[in-house]
Each structure stands twice: as structure tokens, then as C-alpha cells.
Amino acid sequence: MKFKQIILSLFLLPFSFLLLPSLVKADTCTTQYGTTVCQPHNLLVNKQVKNPTTGVFVENLGTTDAVFSPGSDISYRLIIKNESGETFNPVSVKDTLPEFTTFIAGPGTYNKDTRELTFTLENLIAGETRTVEILARVMDKSAFRAGKSFFCVTNYVHISAPARPDGDDDSAQACIQTEILGAKTLPVAGFNDLALLLPFAGIGLSGIALLMKRK
């Protein structure tokens, strides 16, 4: 009996490989070219802000980093990457500028009421990365209410594509300082500082004495 089961198993083994693909069949996706096997939809965006002191783009600028003042420009960078195996067309981008800033330069259309910049990227092919820079400007000091001297703002971005409607999003923080906090004063000269000045004071007094003697 066991011998017959072994023979039967060996006979059916080749057919099991034929049936296996149908049992573990991959999901299918419908594209403009028809139905095909789905590829991973990895559409990613990375948002960065430029440090005004070092000139380097970073993920965020915190309270202990360089700050922006009224009327200064803030540079943002979007790094959009297609890590899937297919082309995304188009890729829709919606970038929302922070409060107390206004749009200066970049692609697309800007809505000043919502502070949203929208544009599209055509044919972002598999494995491709594109970089987009956006320039914003901090409003004049008159736009800030009294007592609002230091605060941080956040720039948000969201991207999506027809094959990836959920898309991806990211943000970058920067801080604004509207006025100098506390007056800066020169240090009072101590004994060591005065000691350094005494030789020069002596030379000056000697010169004055010689001039008086000549007269």
C-alpha cells in the first residue's frame, strides 16, 4: 500500500508544479497597455531646507541652528524618487509653504490664499530621481504680531501618482527670529586689559611732553 502511494506521489509531482503558479498567482494591475503583474509602488519624497549659514541642505533646522529673519530667503529642496519597476506618469506635487512666508521661485502654480504650490512631473521612470528647488521669503517684520519674536515653521509636501494614489509626504522645519533678544554690550575692561594699555599710554604722554618742551 505504501509503495503504491509513493509511486502515485512521484507521478503527480510534476503536475503540482504546473498547478502551483495558479495557487500563488501574483496580483495583476491594469495599465494603459493592458493587464500585467503588479510592480512595487515605491514613490518617495524627501524634503530639505538650506542652512543659511553653511549653505548645506538638511532635513530640519532646530531651535539651536541658524535662524531666518524678516525679509530673508528660505531655500527648500524636494528629492523625488521612483523606486518601483514601472514609470509613474504624471507625478503630482503639492507643496505647502509655511505661515509668514511667500513664494518667490519654483515650478508650477502658486495659490497665495492657501500657500500651496502645485506642479507635475512627467514620466518619472523606474529608478529615476529628480530634484526640485523652491525659494520662499520670510514676510516683513510688520506682518508679525507683537511678542512673536522667535518661532519655528514647517513646510509640507505631498506627492502622488495614478498608480500610487496614497503617495508619500515629508516636511522640513525652519525657525524665524523677528528681533534681537537682549542687547549685546562690550565687556568691561579688567586689570589685565588696562595693563596692556599702560605702555601705549606712556608713549602717548611722552610724545605730548616733547611737543610742549619744543614750544
Secondary structure, DSSP 8 states (H G I E B T S, - for coil): -HHHHHHHHHHHHHHHHHHHHHHT---EEEETTEEEE-----EEEEEEEE-TTT--EES---TTS--B-TT-EEEEEEEEEE-SSS-BS-EEEEEE--TTEEEEE-SSEEETTTTEEEEEE--B-TT-EEEEEEEEEE--GGGS-TT--EEEEEEEEEEEETTEEEEEEEEEEEEEE-S-SS--------HHHHHHHHHHHHHHHHHHHHHHHH-
